[in-house]
Amino acid sequence: MGKKVKRGRQQNPEPFLPGDDSESVAASTRKRSKAAKTHQEQSKMISSGMSSKILKEALLQQKEIQAEEEEKVQQQQQQQKQKQLLKPNFYKLGKDENDVESDEEEEENEKDEVSYYNDSVSNYTRYQEEIGKDEEELLESFFSKDAAPQHTLSDLIINKIKNNAANASDPSEGRPMPKLDQSIIDLYKGVGEALSKYTAGKLPKAFKHIPSMQLWEDVLYLTEPEKWSPAAVYQATRIFASNLSSKKVDRFYRLVLLPRVREDIRKNKRLHFNLYQALKKSLYKPAAFNKGILLPLCKSGTCNLREAVIVGSIIEKCSIPMLHSCVALMKLAETEYCGTTSYFIKILLEKHYALPHRVLDALVAHFMRFLDDSRVMPVIWHQTLRAFVERYKNALQKEDKENLATLVRHQKHYLVTPSIITELENSRNRGEKADPMQINILYLHWRFFLALYHC
């Protein structure tokens, strides 16, 4: 085979130079007119005149937006005013300097209601247990047969209007009205309608001004308290207990709160929790609680065991000053016995107060009234006597112990009486010093049980 012949490379002797034809010129212009890349662009500053124009336009737009919003707010306010003109304005009676503080207090109280509820639930569910029929029948035998019906605020005001017939605004009406300004009557009638449907939230402003009025009972009568909701009763109790004096608030307790509580227990065989809260809140004034709830309940002569257990659960769990408890014990010991009186005495004795000798003597006289009584005393009476002897046996006189020993021989109970006799025999008399030998024996017993506990 023959050798391959290599071809030589052909070269253009003339170099490539731009020609004068139109195609070369267009290509060059296209190349020059190409947009620059972004990283090659140079930042350009806006002039001061242009920036001032932009800011002016922005301010004008912002003012237009604000004007439109203000027009909407004014229209809403006008609509609300028109609605308020159609109904009594009892939610706002003019704001004073204390309105802001009262609103803050309401918010704090609403926050505390949850913890208050949890603290009261255990007390509220305690008395829901069934009560034996035998105990109820035995206690009912001690009820007063000539007991007068309980008076309410409506009864008081109606009698007052009838006595002063000239002061009645319209005696032809079924519910007579006191002689007050017609605008006030219409205002507080509307407040009463609101309270009859109240469940939660703020109360009408007009209602909060009632405690500061001179004729607060007449104005309160216009709201028809017997138709209030249970939540409204609680809020009203909170307001009146805080703003009225002890002498005035006991009238609210006796004429409004107590009749409502007893009526609710009678109808439902239990007490609504808001009414239970109202009773607990009424202890904010202990003297008014004794005069307005405890003593009228016992003096009525018709307090049944269920009512006593409900009210007693509040007295048992709440703290009451010693002086107020001493006064309550003396008054209960002097009142006519109605069966459930012993239950309240027992609860107050179990609080372990250091009672004065005058109160102890009154309690001894209370028990000795049943020495010649031929009736069979209820179990609660024997339990109350045992609680009294166990706690105050060393503060009784020798004559009182002898009288009580004679009493328990006449009024016997096969389970309770032996323990009462034991306590009376193994105790010292009033004014005698404790036997040091007996103290040493008690100390040794204490050390013995303490050692067993640690083992």
C-alpha positions, 0 to 999 in steps of 0.5 A: 500500500502506498503512503498517505499524503498529508493535506496542507492547512489552508489559511486565509491570507487576509485577516478578518476585518469589519467591513462596511456592509450593513450587516456588520454595522447592525451587529455592532449596534446590537452589541452596543445597545445590549442592557447592562447586567445587574451587578454592573448597574449604578445606584441613582439617588432620588432628588430632594424635590421628588422625595418631598412630593412623595411624602406629601402624597403619603400624608394626604392618604393617611389623613383621608384614612383617619377621617373615614375611620372617625366617621364610622366611629361617630356613626356607631356612637350615634346608633348606640345613643338612639338605642339607649333613648328607647329604654331606661338608662339604668346601666349608667347613672353618671360616672363619679370619681369612684367608678374607675376604682369600683370597676377595678374591684369588680374585675378582681372579684371576678378573678377571685370567684374561681378560687372562692368556688373551689373553697366552698364546694366542699361545704356546699356538698356536705349537707346534700346527704339524706336526713332521717325522717325520724329525726325530722319528726322528733325535731318538728315536735319542738316547733312553735305552733303559734309561730307568726309568718316571716316578714319580708321587705315587701310586707314591711313597705306595703304596711308602711304605705297603708299606714300612710295612705296619702303617700301612695302614688296610686293605691288602685294598683295591685302593688302599691308604690311609695311616693317617689319621683316617677323617673326614679320609679321607672328607673328602678323598675327597669333595674328589677327586670334586669336583676331578674334575668342576671347571670354574670357580669356587671350590675347596673350602675343605678343599683350600686347607688342604693346603699347611699340613699336615705330611703334605700328600703323604699327604692330596693322595694321597687326592684322586687327582690323576691324575683331576683335571680340567685346570682343577683342575690349574691351580688346584692349581698356583696354590695350591701355587706360592704357599703351599709353599716351593721345596723342597716345591713341586718335589715337587708339580711332579715327582710331579703336574704333569709326569706329567699334562702328559706324559700329556695330550701323549701321548694328544692330541698337544697340551696342554690350555690349562689345563695350559699355564697351569699350566706357565706358573704354575709358573715363579712359583718358577724353582728349583722349575721347574728341579728339578721339570719341566725337569731331570726331563724331560731326565733321563728320556731319553724327552723327544720333540720335541713335549714339548720345543717345548711346554715350551720355548715357556714358557721362551722367552716368560717372564722367568727370573732370570739365576742360575736360568738359569745353573744350568739351563744347567750342569745340562743340559750335565752330563746325559746327552744325549737329543736334545731337550736341545739345544733347551732349551740353545738357548732359554736361550742366545737369552735373551742372558744375561751368563753366567759363565766357569764356565758357558761352560766347561761348555757347551764341554765339553758340545759336545766330548763329541761329538768322537768320536761316530760318530752323525749329530747332529740339526740342532738340535744344530748350531743350538745350537752356532751360537747359542752361538758367535754370542753368546759368541764374544768370551768364549771362550778361544783353546784352546776356539775351536781345539777347537770348530773341530776339532769342526765339521770332524768333525760337519758340516752343509752349511748351519750349519757354514760360519757357525760357522767364520766366527764363530770366525775373526772374533772376539777371545779372552777377555780381549783388548781390542777393536780400535779400528779394527774398532769404527770400521768397525762404527760407520760401517756403523751410520751408513750403514744408519741414513742409508738408513733415514731416506731 
